[in-house]
Amino acid sequence: MLHGQTRYNIESRFIDEIPEELLKKINHAKTNQPAPPSKSYTPAMRRQEAAGGFRIGQQVRHAKFGVGVIVQTEGQGGDARLQVNFRESGLKWLALEYAKLSAA
């Protein structure tokens, strides 16, 4: 499963090298059973992604750490934190209230 979706790959060309007793065959036949409900995107998620006006994937600039990309947000308002992957300094968690970030 990848990103909530089942994916089937082609069989490896090396599968014949594995002893038969170690293999478990899985039936990939479709069934009439409905799929479980998926998580859908909600406005609440959008608010979290846009903490303090910043969004995941956005490039930002910090006075000490330089340019980076927001990879995760957490909290709201005065408790909001951003995880930023800086080019030179690596991954950092920053309190949005004190970080003084600007769009790059």
N, CA, C and O atoms as CSV, one atom per row, in Angstrom:
chain,resi,resn,atom,element,x,y,z
A,1,MET,N,N,0.851,-1.164,0.000
A,1,MET,CA,C,0.000,0.000,0.000
A,1,MET,C,C,0.902,1.233,0.000
A,1,MET,O,O,1.887,1.291,0.736
A,2,LEU,N,N,0.560,2.211,-0.826
A,2,LEU,CA,C,1.322,3.443,-0.929
A,2,LEU,C,C,0.353,4.603,-0.992
A,2,LEU,O,O,-0.503,4.644,-1.876
A,3,HIS,N,N,0.470,5.542,-0.076
A,3,HIS,CA,C,-0.413,6.711,-0.019
A,3,HIS,C,C,-1.886,6.305,0.030
A,3,HIS,O,O,-2.734,6.944,-0.592
A,4,GLY,N,N,-2.180,5.238,0.776
A,4,GLY,CA,C,-3.552,4.803,0.953
A,4,GLY,C,C,-4.130,4.016,-0.209
A,4,GLY,O,O,-5.320,3.701,-0.207
A,5,GLN,N,N,-3.314,3.695,-1.198
A,5,GLN,CA,C,-3.804,2.947,-2.349
A,5,GLN,C,C,-3.016,1.651,-2.492
A,5,GLN,O,O,-1.792,1.633,-2.361
A,6,THR,N,N,-3.746,0.562,-2.766
A,6,THR,CA,C,-3.090,-0.717,-2.990
A,6,THR,C,C,-2.452,-0.709,-4.364
A,6,THR,O,O,-3.079,-0.320,-5.349
A,7,ARG,N,N,-1.205,-1.139,-4.424
A,7,ARG,CA,C,-0.488,-1.193,-5.700
A,7,ARG,C,C,0.050,-2.605,-5.891
A,7,ARG,O,O,0.578,-3.214,-4.961
A,8,TYR,N,N,-0.091,-3.110,-7.095
A,8,TYR,CA,C,0.422,-4.429,-7.432
A,8,TYR,C,C,1.559,-4.264,-8.426
A,8,TYR,O,O,1.422,-3.571,-9.434
A,9,ASN,N,N,2.660,-4.892,-8.138
A,9,ASN,CA,C,3.824,-4.817,-9.013
A,9,ASN,C,C,3.949,-6.107,-9.807
A,9,ASN,O,O,3.348,-7.124,-9.463
A,10,ILE,N,N,4.732,-6.052,-10.868
A,10,ILE,CA,C,4.972,-7.261,-11.641
A,10,ILE,C,C,5.867,-8.190,-10.830
A,10,ILE,O,O,6.643,-7.754,-9.979
A,11,GLU,N,N,5.739,-9.461,-11.115
A,11,GLU,CA,C,6.525,-10.454,-10.393
A,11,GLU,C,C,8.004,-10.311,-10.745
A,11,GLU,O,O,8.349,-10.089,-11.906
A,12,SER,N,N,8.866,-10.435,-9.757
A,12,SER,CA,C,10.308,-10.325,-9.955
A,12,SER,C,C,10.815,-11.450,-10.842
A,12,SER,O,O,10.301,-12.567,-10.795
A,13,ARG,N,N,11.813,-11.156,-11.641
A,13,ARG,CA,C,12.402,-12.196,-12.494
A,13,ARG,C,C,13.206,-13.202,-11.666
A,13,ARG,O,O,13.574,-14.263,-12.172
A,14,PHE,N,N,13.479,-12.881,-10.411
A,14,PHE,CA,C,14.246,-13.764,-9.533
A,14,PHE,C,C,13.355,-14.648,-8.662
A,14,PHE,O,O,13.864,-15.398,-7.829
A,15,ILE,N,N,12.050,-14.575,-8.836
A,15,ILE,CA,C,11.118,-15.326,-7.992
A,15,ILE,C,C,11.341,-16.834,-8.106
A,15,ILE,O,O,11.084,-17.573,-7.156
A,16,ASP,N,N,11.816,-17.290,-9.261
A,16,ASP,CA,C,12.050,-18.725,-9.459
A,16,ASP,C,C,13.207,-19.249,-8.615
A,16,ASP,O,O,13.345,-20.460,-8.445
A,17,GLU,N,N,14.036,-18.360,-8.086
A,17,GLU,CA,C,15.175,-18.773,-7.271
A,17,GLU,C,C,14.776,-19.064,-5.821
A,17,GLU,O,O,15.567,-19.625,-5.062
A,18,ILE,N,N,13.558,-18.687,-5.437
A,18,ILE,CA,C,13.078,-18.901,-4.074
A,18,ILE,C,C,12.387,-20.259,-4.014
A,18,ILE,O,O,11.554,-20.560,-4.870
A,19,PRO,N,N,12.717,-21.091,-3.013
A,19,PRO,CA,C,12.054,-22.394,-2.893
A,19,PRO,C,C,10.534,-22.226,-2.762
A,19,PRO,O,O,10.059,-21.325,-2.070
A,20,GLU,N,N,9.794,-23.089,-3.421
A,20,GLU,CA,C,8.327,-23.018,-3.467
A,20,GLU,C,C,7.702,-22.999,-2.072
A,20,GLU,O,O,6.711,-22.304,-1.849
A,21,GLU,N,N,8.280,-23.765,-1.121
A,21,GLU,CA,C,7.693,-23.836,0.228
A,21,GLU,C,C,7.818,-22.522,1.005
A,21,GLU,O,O,7.149,-22.348,2.023
A,22,LEU,N,N,8.653,-21.608,0.545
A,22,LEU,CA,C,8.803,-20.313,1.210
A,22,LEU,C,C,7.904,-19.233,0.615
A,22,LEU,O,O,7.814,-18.132,1.158
A,23,LEU,N,N,7.243,-19.541,-0.488
A,23,LEU,CA,C,6.382,-18.564,-1.150
A,23,LEU,C,C,4.953,-18.659,-0.637
A,23,LEU,O,O,4.474,-19.743,-0.303
A,24,LYS,N,N,4.288,-17.537,-0.577
A,24,LYS,CA,C,2.880,-17.497,-0.215
A,24,LYS,C,C,2.148,-16.840,-1.377
A,24,LYS,O,O,2.382,-15.672,-1.688
A,25,LYS,N,N,1.273,-17.588,-2.008
A,25,LYS,CA,C,0.513,-17.077,-3.150
A,25,LYS,C,C,-0.666,-16.259,-2.636
A,25,LYS,O,O,-1.371,-16.679,-1.719
A,26,ILE,N,N,-0.868,-15.107,-3.222
A,26,ILE,CA,C,-1.976,-14.235,-2.841
A,26,ILE,C,C,-2.892,-14.096,-4.044
A,26,ILE,O,O,-2.440,-13.805,-5.151
A,27,ASN,N,N,-4.185,-14.306,-3.821
A,27,ASN,CA,C,-5.161,-14.178,-4.891
A,27,ASN,C,C,-5.488,-12.701,-5.069
A,27,ASN,O,O,-5.938,-12.048,-4.128
A,28,HIS,N,N,-5.271,-12.180,-6.242
A,28,HIS,CA,C,-5.533,-10.767,-6.522
A,28,HIS,C,C,-6.868,-10.559,-7.217
A,28,HIS,O,O,-7.094,-9.515,-7.828
A,29,ALA,N,N,-7.761,-11.549,-7.128
A,29,ALA,CA,C,-9.064,-11.421,-7.775
A,29,ALA,C,C,-9.865,-10.318,-7.102
A,29,ALA,O,O,-9.793,-10.124,-5.888
A,30,LYS,N,N,-10.619,-9.611,-7.905
A,30,LYS,CA,C,-11.446,-8.530,-7.364
A,30,LYS,C,C,-12.654,-9.122,-6.649
A,30,LYS,O,O,-13.164,-10.173,-7.036
A,31,THR,N,N,-13.100,-8.445,-5.616
A,31,THR,CA,C,-14.278,-8.884,-4.879
A,31,THR,C,C,-15.357,-7.831,-5.014
A,31,THR,O,O,-15.104,-6.720,-5.479
A,32,ASN,N,N,-16.555,-8.187,-4.608
A,32,ASN,CA,C,-17.664,-7.237,-4.649
A,32,ASN,C,C,-17.783,-6.453,-3.350
A,32,ASN,O,O,-18.747,-5.712,-3.161
A,33,GLN,N,N,-16.823,-6.607,-2.461
A,33,GLN,CA,C,-16.867,-5.894,-1.194
A,33,GLN,C,C,-16.443,-4.450,-1.410
A,33,GLN,O,O,-15.471,-4.185,-2.118
A,34,PRO,N,N,-17.168,-3.517,-0.803
A,34,PRO,CA,C,-16.782,-2.113,-0.962
A,34,PRO,C,C,-15.474,-1.824,-0.235
A,34,PRO,O,O,-15.161,-2.438,0.785
A,35,ALA,N,N,-14.739,-0.899,-0.769
A,35,ALA,CA,C,-13.486,-0.482,-0.146
A,35,ALA,C,C,-13.797,0.317,1.109
A,35,ALA,O,O,-14.834,0.977,1.172
A,36,PRO,N,N,-12.920,0.272,2.111
A,36,PRO,CA,C,-13.157,1.068,3.314
A,36,PRO,C,C,-13.120,2.552,2.966
A,36,PRO,O,O,-12.425,2.953,2.032
A,37,PRO,N,N,-13.863,3.367,3.711
A,37,PRO,CA,C,-13.868,4.799,3.405
A,37,PRO,C,C,-12.471,5.387,3.554
A,37,PRO,O,O,-11.737,5.048,4.482
A,38,SER,N,N,-12.121,6.258,2.644
A,38,SER,CA,C,-10.796,6.868,2.690
A,38,SER,C,C,-10.872,8.196,3.419
A,38,SER,O,O,-11.930,8.818,3.518
A,39,LYS,N,N,-9.721,8.612,3.927
A,39,LYS,CA,C,-9.660,9.928,4.547
A,39,LYS,C,C,-9.781,10.958,3.437
A,39,LYS,O,O,-9.025,10.926,2.466
A,40,SER,N,N,-10.701,11.841,3.577
A,40,SER,CA,C,-10.827,12.869,2.554
A,40,SER,C,C,-10.246,14.173,3.081
A,40,SER,O,O,-10.138,14.384,4.289
A,41,TYR,N,N,-9.889,15.010,2.180
A,41,TYR,CA,C,-9.294,16.299,2.512
A,41,TYR,C,C,-10.368,17.200,3.083
A,41,TYR,O,O,-11.441,17.327,2.492
A,42,THR,N,N,-10.108,17.822,4.208
A,42,THR,CA,C,-11.091,18.696,4.837
A,42,THR,C,C,-10.513,20.088,5.024
A,42,THR,O,O,-9.293,20.252,5.038
A,43,PRO,N,N,-11.372,21.098,5.168
A,43,PRO,CA,C,-10.867,22.451,5.426
A,43,PRO,C,C,-10.003,22.526,6.681
A,43,PRO,O,O,-9.093,23.352,6.747
A,44,ALA,N,N,-10.269,21.675,7.682
A,44,ALA,CA,C,-9.444,21.679,8.894
A,44,ALA,C,C,-8.009,21.305,8.565
A,44,ALA,O,O,-7.074,21.863,9.139
A,45,MET,N,N,-7.824,20.354,7.632
A,45,MET,CA,C,-6.474,19.983,7.218
A,45,MET,C,C,-5.802,21.151,6.512
A,45,MET,O,O,-4.610,21.394,6.700
A,46,ARG,N,N,-6.555,21.864,5.711
A,46,ARG,CA,C,-5.999,23.014,4.996
A,46,ARG,C,C,-5.502,24.057,5.991
A,46,ARG,O,O,-4.433,24.637,5.803
A,47,ARG,N,N,-6.273,24.298,7.047
A,47,ARG,CA,C,-5.846,25.269,8.060
A,47,ARG,C,C,-4.547,24.831,8.717
A,47,ARG,O,O,-3.665,25.652,8.965
A,48,GLN,N,N,-4.426,23.531,9.000
A,48,GLN,CA,C,-3.213,23.040,9.640
A,48,GLN,C,C,-2.020,23.196,8.708
A,48,GLN,O,O,-0.934,23.576,9.144
A,49,GLU,N,N,-2.219,22.904,7.421
A,49,GLU,CA,C,-1.128,23.019,6.466
A,49,GLU,C,C,-0.712,24.473,6.276
A,49,GLU,O,O,0.432,24.759,5.921
A,50,ALA,N,N,-1.638,25.378,6.513
A,50,ALA,CA,C,-1.351,26.784,6.289
A,50,ALA,C,C,-1.086,27.509,7.603
A,50,ALA,O,O,-1.515,28.650,7.772
A,51,ALA,N,N,-0.395,26.872,8.527
A,51,ALA,CA,C,-0.098,27.462,9.829
A,51,ALA,C,C,0.645,28.773,9.658
A,51,ALA,O,O,1.718,28.816,9.056
A,52,GLY,N,N,0.075,29.835,10.186
A,52,GLY,CA,C,0.726,31.137,10.130
A,52,GLY,C,C,0.900,31.675,8.721
A,52,GLY,O,O,1.759,32.525,8.488
A,53,GLY,N,N,0.101,31.197,7.783
A,53,GLY,CA,C,0.225,31.657,6.411
A,53,GLY,C,C,1.241,30.869,5.602
A,53,GLY,O,O,1.410,31.127,4.410
A,54,PHE,N,N,1.919,29.917,6.221
A,54,PHE,CA,C,2.887,29.075,5.516
A,54,PHE,C,C,2.243,27.731,5.207
A,54,PHE,O,O,1.316,27.313,5.901
A,55,ARG,N,N,2.721,27.059,4.182
A,55,ARG,CA,C,2.160,25.762,3.803
A,55,ARG,C,C,3.277,24.750,3.569
A,55,ARG,O,O,4.422,25.125,3.312
A,56,ILE,N,N,2.943,23.492,3.659
A,56,ILE,CA,C,3.904,22.422,3.399
A,56,ILE,C,C,4.381,22.530,1.957
A,56,ILE,O,O,3.581,22.715,1.040
A,57,GLY,N,N,5.684,22.413,1.768
A,57,GLY,CA,C,6.283,22.515,0.437
A,57,GLY,C,C,6.750,23.913,0.084
A,57,GLY,O,O,7.430,24.102,-0.925
A,58,GLN,N,N,6.397,24.892,0.897
A,58,GLN,CA,C,6.777,26.281,0.620
A,58,GLN,C,C,8.231,26.525,1.015
A,58,GLN,O,O,8.697,26.028,2.040
A,59,GLN,N,N,8.944,27.297,0.190
A,59,GLN,CA,C,10.318,27.690,0.519
A,59,GLN,C,C,10.273,28.903,1.436
A,59,GLN,O,O,9.514,29.845,1.206
A,60,VAL,N,N,11.099,28.867,2.483
A,60,VAL,CA,C,11.168,29.971,3.441
A,60,VAL,C,C,12.623,30.342,3.696
A,60,VAL,O,O,13.539,29.578,3.392
A,61,ARG,N,N,12.813,31.520,4.255
A,61,ARG,CA,C,14.156,31.998,4.588
A,61,ARG,C,C,14.205,32.327,6.080
A,61,ARG,O,O,13.280,32.928,6.628
A,62,HIS,N,N,15.303,31.921,6.729
A,62,HIS,CA,C,15.543,32.194,8.144
A,62,HIS,C,C,16.885,32.907,8.247
A,62,HIS,O,O,17.822,32.575,7.521
A,63,ALA,N,N,16.981,33.881,9.140
A,63,ALA,CA,C,18.199,34.691,9.254
A,63,ALA,C,C,19.444,33.854,9.539
A,63,ALA,O,O,20.505,34.136,8.982
A,64,LYS,N,N,19.344,32.838,10.385
A,64,LYS,CA,C,20.507,32.036,10.758
A,64,LYS,C,C,20.688,30.798,9.870
A,64,LYS,O,O,21.807,30.479,9.469
A,65,PHE,N,N,19.582,30.099,9.563
A,65,PHE,CA,C,19.664,28.815,8.868
A,65,PHE,C,C,19.593,28.918,7.347
A,65,PHE,O,O,19.898,27.950,6.651
A,66,GLY,N,N,19.197,30.068,6.826
A,66,GLY,CA,C,19.133,30.258,5.378
A,66,GLY,C,C,17.817,29.797,4.775
A,66,GLY,O,O,16.762,29.904,5.400
A,67,VAL,N,N,17.890,29.279,3.546
A,67,VAL,CA,C,16.697,28.874,2.800
A,67,VAL,C,C,16.382,27.409,3.068
A,67,VAL,O,O,17.277,26.565,3.124
A,68,GLY,N,N,15.093,27.123,3.233
A,68,GLY,CA,C,14.650,25.754,3.453
A,68,GLY,C,C,13.238,25.551,2.950
A,68,GLY,O,O,12.594,26.487,2.474
A,69,VAL,N,N,12.759,24.319,3.059
A,69,VAL,CA,C,11.416,23.954,2.610
A,69,VAL,C,C,10.636,23.397,3.799
A,69,VAL,O,O,11.148,22.556,4.538
A,70,ILE,N,N,9.406,23.860,3.987
A,70,ILE,CA,C,8.548,23.365,5.066
A,70,ILE,C,C,8.105,21.948,4.728
A,70,ILE,O,O,7.546,21.700,3.659
A,71,VAL,N,N,8.362,21.013,5.654
A,71,VAL,CA,C,7.996,19.619,5.418
A,71,VAL,C,C,6.861,19.142,6.327
A,71,VAL,O,O,6.224,18.128,6.041
A,72,GLN,N,N,6.604,19.871,7.425
A,72,GLN,CA,C,5.539,19.460,8.337
A,72,GLN,C,C,5.118,20.646,9.181
A,72,GLN,O,O,5.930,21.520,9.484
A,73,THR,N,N,3.831,20.678,9.565
A,73,THR,CA,C,3.338,21.699,10.483
A,73,THR,C,C,2.684,21.008,11.663
A,73,THR,O,O,2.229,19.868,11.563
A,74,GLU,N,N,2.645,21.715,12.780
A,74,GLU,CA,C,2.066,21.147,13.995
A,74,GLU,C,C,1.514,22.283,14.831
A,74,GLU,O,O,2.165,23.318,14.970
A,75,GLY,N,N,0.322,22.109,15.393
A,75,GLY,CA,C,-0.271,23.106,16.266
A,75,GLY,C,C,-0.889,24.266,15.508
A,75,GLY,O,O,-0.849,24.328,14.279
A,76,GLN,N,N,-1.469,25.195,16.286
A,76,GLN,CA,C,-2.120,26.363,15.703
A,76,GLN,C,C,-1.873,27.567,16.581
A,76,GLN,O,O,-1.551,27.440,17.762
A,77,GLY,N,N,-2.029,28.738,15.991
A,77,GLY,CA,C,-1.881,29.979,16.735
A,77,GLY,C,C,-0.501,30.118,17.347
A,77,GLY,O,O,0.503,29.899,16.669
A,78,GLY,N,N,-0.437,30.485,18.636
A,78,GLY,CA,C,0.826,30.682,19.328
A,78,GLY,C,C,1.611,29.402,19.554
A,78,GLY,O,O,2.800,29.448,19.867
A,79,ASP,N,N,0.949,28.251,19.399
A,79,ASP,CA,C,1.617,26.961,19.584
A,79,ASP,C,C,2.095,26.339,18.271
A,79,ASP,O,O,2.617,25.224,18.272
A,80,ALA,N,N,1.927,27.037,17.167
A,80,ALA,CA,C,2.282,26.473,15.858
A,80,ALA,C,C,3.786,26.275,15.739
A,80,ALA,O,O,4.582,27.138,16.109
A,81,ARG,N,N,4.150,25.106,15.207
A,81,ARG,CA,C,5.560,24.801,14.925
A,81,ARG,C,C,5.658,24.320,13.490
A,81,ARG,O,O,4.723,23.724,12.955
A,82,LEU,N,N,6.794,24.582,12.875
A,82,LEU,CA,C,7.055,24.135,11.513
A,82,LEU,C,C,8.328,23.313,11.504
A,82,LEU,O,O,9.297,23.654,12.183
A,83,GLN,N,N,8.331,22.234,10.738
A,83,GLN,CA,C,9.565,21.487,10.517
A,83,GLN,C,C,10.061,21.908,9.140
A,83,GLN,O,O,9.362,21.759,8.137
A,84,VAL,N,N,11.279,22.435,9.111
A,84,VAL,CA,C,11.845,22.972,7.877
A,84,VAL,C,C,13.143,22.234,7.566
A,84,VAL,O,O,13.984,22.039,8.445
A,85,ASN,N,N,13.296,21.829,6.320
A,85,ASN,CA,C,14.528,21.189,5.869
A,85,ASN,C,C,15.378,22.263,5.194
A,85,ASN,O,O,15.115,22.645,4.053
A,86,PHE,N,N,16.397,22.749,5.905
A,86,PHE,CA,C,17.264,23.803,5.390
A,86,PHE,C,C,18.389,23.206,4.558
A,86,PHE,O,O,18.915,22.142,4.886
A,87,ARG,N,N,18.754,23.887,3.491
A,87,ARG,CA,C,19.804,23.406,2.584
A,87,ARG,C,C,21.116,23.176,3.318
A,87,ARG,O,O,21.750,22.134,3.147
A,88,GLU,N,N,21.523,24.131,4.125
A,88,GLU,CA,C,22.824,24.070,4.799
A,88,GLU,C,C,22.755,23.444,6.192
A,88,GLU,O,O,23.701,22.783,6.619
A,89,SER,N,N,21.647,23.646,6.900
A,89,SER,CA,C,21.566,23.250,8.312
A,89,SER,C,C,20.763,21.987,8.571
A,89,SER,O,O,20.740,21.502,9.703
A,90,GLY,N,N,20.107,21.442,7.563
A,90,GLY,CA,C,19.327,20.227,7.747
A,90,GLY,C,C,17.945,20.483,8.316
A,90,GLY,O,O,17.406,21.583,8.196
A,91,LEU,N,N,17.377,19.459,8.937
A,91,LEU,CA,C,16.010,19.470,9.435
A,91,LEU,C,C,15.935,20.140,10.804
A,91,LEU,O,O,16.675,19.781,11.720
A,92,LYS,N,N,15.033,21.119,10.937
A,92,LYS,CA,C,14.860,21.856,12.201
A,92,LYS,C,C,13.379,22.055,12.490
A,92,LYS,O,O,12.590,22.302,11.578
A,93,TRP,N,N,13.001,21.945,13.773
A,93,TRP,CA,C,11.669,22.339,14.232
A,93,TRP,C,C,11.770,23.770,14.730
A,93,TRP,O,O,12.659,24.086,15.522
A,94,LEU,N,N,10.878,24.640,14.282
A,94,LEU,CA,C,10.898,26.041,14.682
A,94,LEU,C,C,9.530,26.453,15.203
A,94,LEU,O,O,8.505,26.124,14.607
A,95,ALA,N,N,9.521,27.180,16.330
A,95,ALA,CA,C,8.282,27.759,16.835
A,95,ALA,C,C,7.962,28.955,15.950
A,95,ALA,O,O,8.750,29.897,15.862
A,96,LEU,N,N,6.817,28.917,15.301
A,96,LEU,CA,C,6.461,29.952,14.335
A,96,LEU,C,C,6.444,31.343,14.965
A,96,LEU,O,O,6.769,32.333,14.309
A,97,GLU,N,N,6.068,31.410,16.225
A,97,GLU,CA,C,5.974,32.683,16.937
A,97,GLU,C,C,7.333,33.393,17.036
A,97,GLU,O,O,7.388,34.622,17.053
A,98,TYR,N,N,8.430,32.621,17.102
A,98,TYR,CA,C,9.752,33.203,17.306
A,98,TYR,C,C,10.681,33.092,16.103
A,98,TYR,O,O,11.726,33.742,16.079
A,99,ALA,N,N,10.333,32.300,15.121
A,99,ALA,CA,C,11.256,31.971,14.028
A,99,ALA,C,C,11.540,33.120,13.071
A,99,ALA,O,O,12.617,33.157,12.474
A,100,LYS,N,N,10.630,34.042,12.907
A,100,LYS,CA,C,10.792,35.167,11.977
A,100,LYS,C,C,11.153,34.671,10.578
A,100,LYS,O,O,12.158,35.076,9.995
A,101,LEU,N,N,10.313,33.790,10.062
A,101,LEU,CA,C,10.501,33.261,8.714
A,101,LEU,C,C,9.877,34.199,7.696
A,101,LEU,O,O,8.910,34.903,7.985
A,102,SER,N,N,10.448,34.196,6.500
A,102,SER,CA,C,9.849,34.931,5.388
A,102,SER,C,C,9.817,34.010,4.180
A,102,SER,O,O,10.614,33.077,4.081
A,103,ALA,N,N,8.898,34.272,3.265
A,103,ALA,CA,C,8.826,33.471,2.040
A,103,ALA,C,C,10.086,33.714,1.228
A,103,ALA,O,O,10.541,34.851,1.105
A,104,ALA,N,N,10.653,32.644,0.673
A,104,ALA,CA,C,11.891,32.776,-0.110
A,104,ALA,C,C,11.578,33.006,-1.573
A,104,ALA,O,O,12.493,33.141,-2.386
